[in-house]
């Protein structure tokens, strides 16, 4: 059974997220990106509470490619400290065909 990983990341806007998604797809690091442009983040930064519009992106990749995806997202990202969080997809056994597709598309 193929192991999957989801990568959660936030971006300043949908256009930057989509550009990164296209790059990751062209480099075969991901099989799919879901982009949710209407997010709002509330967070503490440099001692103050901030609120900003952000775009959430979830990337689907094989577990063997997750580290490369995180590194590439970091390189593409405009933030100094971007959120890039790997989440193992524990339910892969119930979607074997999907998992096989993800791994085939990412060569991982």
C-alpha positions in Angstrom: 0.0 0.0 0.0 1.3 3.5 -0.9 1.8 5.9 1.9 0.5 9.5 1.4 1.3 12.7 3.0 -0.6 16.0 3.0 1.3 19.2 3.2 -0.6 22.2 4.8 0.7 25.6 4.0 -0.6 29.2 3.9 0.1 31.9 1.3 -0.5 35.6 1.1 -2.8 35.2 -1.9 -4.3 32.7 -4.3 -2.2 33.7 -7.2 1.1 33.0 -5.4 -0.3 29.7 -4.1 -1.4 28.7 -7.6 1.9 29.6 -9.1 3.7 27.4 -6.5 1.2 24.6 -7.2 2.0 24.7 -10.9 5.7 24.6 -10.2 5.3 21.6 -7.8 3.2 19.8 -10.4 5.6 20.4 -13.2 8.5 19.1 -11.0 6.3 16.1 -10.2 6.6 16.7 -6.4 2.9 16.7 -5.9 -0.1 15.0 -7.6 -2.7 17.7 -6.6 -3.1 21.0 -4.8 -6.3 22.2 -3.1 -6.3 26.0 -2.8 -8.8 27.8 -0.4 -8.4 31.5 -1.0 -10.9 33.0 1.5 -9.0 32.3 4.8 -8.2 34.6 7.6 -5.4 33.9 10.1 -5.1 35.4 13.6 -1.7 34.9 15.2 0.9 36.3 17.5 3.9 37.7 15.6 6.8 39.5 17.2 4.8 40.0 20.4 1.7 41.4 18.9 -1.6 39.8 17.8 -2.0 40.1 14.0 -4.9 39.3 11.6 -4.3 38.8 7.9 -6.1 37.4 4.9 -4.3 34.2 3.8 -4.8 31.4 1.3 -4.7 27.9 2.5 -3.1 25.2 0.3 -3.1 21.5 0.9 -0.7 19.5 -1.3 -1.0 15.7 -1.9 2.2 13.7 -2.3 3.8 10.3 -1.6 5.4 10.0 1.8 8.8 9.5 0.0 8.5 12.9 -1.6 7.2 14.9 1.4 10.6 16.2 2.5 11.4 17.4 -1.0 8.0 19.1 -1.2 8.5 20.9 2.1 12.0 22.1 1.0 10.7 23.3 -2.4 7.7 25.1 -0.8 10.1 26.8 1.5 12.2 27.9 -1.4 9.2 29.2 -3.4 7.5 30.9 -0.4 7.6 34.7 0.1 7.3 34.5 3.9 10.4 34.5 6.1 8.7 31.9 8.4 6.1 30.0 6.3 3.7 27.4 7.7 4.7 24.1 6.0 3.3 21.2 8.0 3.4 17.5 6.9 0.4 15.4 7.9 0.5 11.7 7.3 -2.7 10.4 5.5 -3.5 7.6 7.9 -6.6 6.5 5.9 -4.7 5.5 2.8 -5.8 1.9 3.0 -9.4 2.9 2.3 -8.4 4.7 -0.9 -5.8 2.5 -2.4 -6.5 3.6 -6.0 -6.2 7.2 -5.0 -2.9 6.5 -3.1 -1.5 4.6 -6.1 -2.4 7.6 -8.4 -0.7 10.1 -6.1 2.5 8.0 -5.9 2.5 7.4 -9.6 2.2 11.1 -10.3 5.0 12.0 -8.0 7.3 9.2 -8.9 7.6 8.5 -5.1 
